[in-house]
């Protein structure tokens, strides 16, 4: 199973601040996905990145896939309390076509 | 479209007891997964079904965990006997039969506490 390291593990910021979280691996991925998980809920897909160097935007969220397809970042502009949650990156599980291998996640708290 | 349904939402049992979790995937989704999420960690794949066949169960502790997906729809995950370290959220997910990187839809999970 390919290891995904996420940093930071925890992040507490005030509303309106910008932040970046990272997902790194020593392995090359054919694709990476970012999920957000709110307390008491299952993860929900935010984006899938496939091409090295790809940048995708989802409102105030910007996702980037590294040129070598070993890392990815998520940047949030002007964070809001509704952005609070656990941000998980995931790549294809090595033994299975569609299953996912998740990182430990970054727990984000945005306070008003 | 109805999402992935799981029950129960919460379960507290004593160690060495048995427990079962149920999952109903999104209608038409051929692939079903069970993940275990321990507090402070990301979900870890336990087993993947394609229709009613097992695709990957390499990380399922088979001495105590079992899972089945009869008729290729609903699935149950059983733990017998439970250990303290089994305390976790058990997430069920489903996805359509498609090329790699297809989206997985997760249920709300079952939070298991073993005391």
Interface residues (C-beta under 8 A of the other chain):
Chain A: X4 X6 X30 X31 X33 X40 X41 X42 X43 X44 X45 X48 X50 X88 X90 X92 X93 X95 X96 X97 X98 X99 X100 X101 X102 X103 X104 X105
Chain B: X4 X31 X33 X40 X41 X42 X43 X44 X45 X48 X55 X56 X58 X91 X93 X95 X98 X100 X101 X102 X103 X104 X106 X107 X108 X109
